[in-house]
Amino acid sequence: MSKDLLSMKMFTLLIVMILATLFDQGEGACAWPESEYPCDKTSYCNYGCKEGLCWSQCGGACAVFENQKKCFDLPGCREWCYLDKGGNYYPCLKHTDCVDSYKYSCKGACTW
């Protein structure tokens, strides 16, 4: 990763952290519109089926200020991961196959 790209990501993260401090995000909010991907009303995390695998919104770099049990729609924090189900990727055919995604952790990194 180049120094410029790393600097830009760090600057974006700093701005996001400042915004999170300024605005109370206690309720959480899904990052993607529900017209694109479903939103779990308990965790406020989007989830869905992409390329035959379940994925979920998650808190990677943004977890520093996010409540890890809720997701947020903050600039630069559209983070997601494919899900781990019993040591394997969680297979699916459609979004509704992943409705219980909040029960599973990431299989790999939470990324943007």
C-alpha angles and dihedrals in degrees: 000000000000121000091242093054092046091049091050092050091048091049090049090050091050091051091048091051090051091049091049090053092049096048124050104233094176095131096052128220136218113249099216125056115260088235086069103033133004119258121221106226093209101051097022088227124137117230138174151139117286124173091345096308133099116242135181139198108255143175112253116143089358093056089090090083103015122094098246091224093058135048127221139205100229125146110274094012103100091125124161143165141191111256131248116225113180094334093311134087112273106250124215145165099200140012094262089062087069098049093121092051092125088072094063135070130224120281096215132347128343102236144175 
